[in-house]
Amino acid sequence: MRMGDRLDRIIRGVRLAEDALIVVLVLAMILLAASQIVLRNVWGVGLVWADPLLRVMVLWVGLLGAMAATRHNNHITVDVLSRFLPPLLKRAGQWVTGIFASAVCAVLAWHGARFVAMEYEAGTILFSGIPAWCCELIIPLGFAVMALRFLVVTIRPIPEPA
């Protein structure tokens, strides 16, 4: 098996894992939120840990969704000017915005990692004995992956569909 084939297989596996995690988290969020509604309205009780867990799950789904959007360059862009530029200037503009987006995500990943390290050192507990830093790991991880993907798409653009 060639190195390129192995790399393609790994990339497909990572994509599948990301998609599966998003689906599982969204389904779990729906079930947990619906359970909370039923428990509160019918029996007047609720799960103490459910609301903080839902907030953490929203963070994870948001960043995993952003990672998935950058995977194929399907993220939100403002490209009013690029529609009117000749191909060479359009490509230059894509390089500038791609490098800028990658740099911003890299900075956010760096500071996210610093934030997680501070939470680890502080020993902050979110709920049910779960340390805050475990729940916040998606911040540096997500932004690092997005920085890498922005850089890769900038260097090797995805061909536009015909």
C-alpha positions as CSV (number, residue, x, y, z in Angstrom):
1,M,0.0,0.0,0.0
2,R,1.4,3.4,-1.0
3,M,1.9,6.2,1.5
4,G,-0.7,8.3,-0.3
5,D,-3.3,5.5,0.0
6,R,-2.6,5.2,3.7
7,L,-2.9,8.9,4.2
8,D,-6.2,9.0,2.3
9,R,-7.5,6.1,4.5
10,I,-6.5,8.0,7.6
11,I,-8.2,11.2,6.4
12,R,-11.4,9.3,5.6
13,G,-11.3,7.7,9.0
14,V,-10.9,11.1,10.7
15,R,-13.8,12.5,8.7
16,L,-16.0,9.6,9.6
17,A,-15.1,9.9,13.2
18,E,-15.9,13.7,13.2
19,D,-19.2,13.1,11.5
20,A,-20.2,10.3,13.8
21,L,-19.3,12.3,16.9
22,I,-21.4,15.3,15.7
23,V,-24.4,13.0,15.1
24,V,-24.0,11.2,18.4
25,L,-23.7,14.5,20.3
26,V,-26.7,16.1,18.6
27,L,-28.8,13.1,19.3
28,A,-27.7,13.0,22.9
29,M,-28.4,16.7,23.2
30,I,-31.9,16.2,21.9
31,L,-32.6,13.3,24.2
32,L,-31.1,15.0,27.2
33,A,-33.0,18.3,26.6
34,A,-36.3,16.5,26.0
35,S,-35.8,14.4,29.2
36,Q,-35.2,17.5,31.2
37,I,-38.4,19.1,29.8
38,V,-40.4,16.0,30.7
39,L,-38.8,15.5,34.1
40,R,-39.5,19.2,35.0
41,N,-43.0,19.5,33.6
42,V,-44.4,16.1,34.6
43,W,-42.6,15.3,37.9
44,G,-41.2,18.7,38.9
45,V,-37.6,17.4,39.1
46,G,-34.6,17.5,36.8
47,L,-31.1,16.3,36.4
48,V,-28.7,18.7,38.1
49,W,-25.9,17.9,35.8
50,A,-27.9,18.0,32.5
51,D,-27.8,21.8,31.9
52,P,-24.0,22.2,32.3
53,L,-23.5,19.1,30.2
54,L,-25.8,20.5,27.5
55,R,-23.7,23.7,27.4
56,V,-20.5,21.7,27.0
57,M,-22.1,19.6,24.3
58,V,-23.1,22.8,22.4
59,L,-19.5,23.9,22.6
60,W,-18.3,20.6,21.2
61,V,-21.0,20.5,18.4
62,G,-20.2,24.0,17.4
63,L,-16.5,23.5,17.1
64,L,-16.8,20.1,15.5
65,G,-19.3,21.6,13.0
66,A,-16.8,24.4,12.2
67,M,-14.1,21.7,11.7
68,A,-16.3,19.9,9.3
69,A,-17.1,23.1,7.4
70,T,-13.4,23.9,6.9
71,R,-12.8,20.3,5.8
72,H,-14.2,21.0,2.3
73,N,-13.9,24.8,2.4
74,N,-17.7,25.0,3.0
75,H,-17.4,27.6,5.8
76,I,-19.1,31.0,5.6
77,T,-17.2,33.5,3.5
78,V,-17.7,37.1,2.4
79,D,-16.5,37.1,-1.2
80,V,-18.3,40.0,-2.8
81,L,-15.0,41.4,-4.3
82,S,-13.7,38.0,-5.6
83,R,-16.6,37.7,-8.0
84,F,-15.4,40.6,-10.0
85,L,-11.6,39.9,-10.0
86,P,-9.7,38.2,-12.7
87,P,-8.5,34.7,-11.9
88,L,-5.0,35.7,-10.9
89,L,-6.1,38.3,-8.5
90,K,-8.9,36.1,-7.2
91,R,-6.3,33.4,-6.4
92,A,-4.1,36.0,-4.6
93,G,-7.1,37.1,-2.6
94,Q,-7.8,33.5,-1.6
95,W,-4.2,33.1,-0.5
96,V,-4.4,36.2,1.7
97,T,-7.7,35.3,3.3
98,G,-6.7,31.6,3.7
99,I,-3.4,32.5,5.4
100,F,-5.2,35.1,7.6
101,A,-7.9,32.6,8.6
102,S,-5.2,30.0,9.3
103,A,-3.2,32.5,11.4
104,V,-6.3,33.6,13.4
105,C,-7.3,29.9,14.1
106,A,-3.7,29.2,15.1
107,V,-3.7,32.1,17.6
108,L,-7.0,30.9,19.0
109,A,-5.7,27.4,19.3
110,W,-2.6,28.7,21.2
111,H,-4.6,30.8,23.6
112,G,-7.2,28.0,23.9
113,A,-4.4,25.6,25.0
114,R,-3.2,28.2,27.5
115,F,-6.7,28.5,28.8
116,V,-7.1,24.7,29.2
117,A,-3.7,24.5,30.9
118,M,-4.8,27.2,33.4
119,E,-8.0,25.3,34.1
120,Y,-6.0,22.1,34.6
121,E,-3.7,23.9,37.1
122,A,-6.6,25.5,38.9
123,G,-8.4,22.2,39.2
124,T,-11.8,23.6,38.3
125,I,-14.6,21.1,38.4
126,L,-17.6,21.7,36.1
127,F,-20.2,19.1,37.2
128,S,-20.3,15.6,38.6
129,G,-16.6,15.7,39.4
130,I,-15.6,16.2,35.8
131,P,-12.6,18.6,35.4
132,A,-13.3,21.7,33.3
133,W,-10.2,21.2,31.3
134,C,-11.5,17.8,29.9
135,C,-14.6,19.5,28.6
136,E,-12.6,22.5,27.1
137,L,-10.1,20.4,25.2
138,I,-12.1,20.9,22.0
139,I,-11.2,24.6,22.0
140,P,-7.5,24.2,21.2
141,L,-8.0,21.0,19.3
142,G,-10.8,22.4,17.1
143,F,-9.0,25.6,16.3
144,A,-5.7,23.8,15.6
145,V,-7.5,21.5,13.1
146,M,-9.2,24.5,11.5
147,A,-5.9,26.3,11.2
148,L,-4.3,23.3,9.5
149,R,-7.3,22.8,7.2
150,F,-7.3,26.5,6.1
151,L,-3.6,26.3,5.4
152,V,-4.0,23.0,3.4
153,V,-6.9,24.4,1.4
154,T,-4.9,27.6,0.7
155,I,-1.9,25.7,-0.5
156,R,-3.8,23.0,-2.4
157,P,-7.2,24.4,-3.2
158,I,-10.2,22.1,-3.7
159,P,-11.4,22.2,-7.3
160,E,-14.7,24.0,-7.8
161,P,-17.5,21.8,-9.2
162,A,-18.1,22.2,-12.9
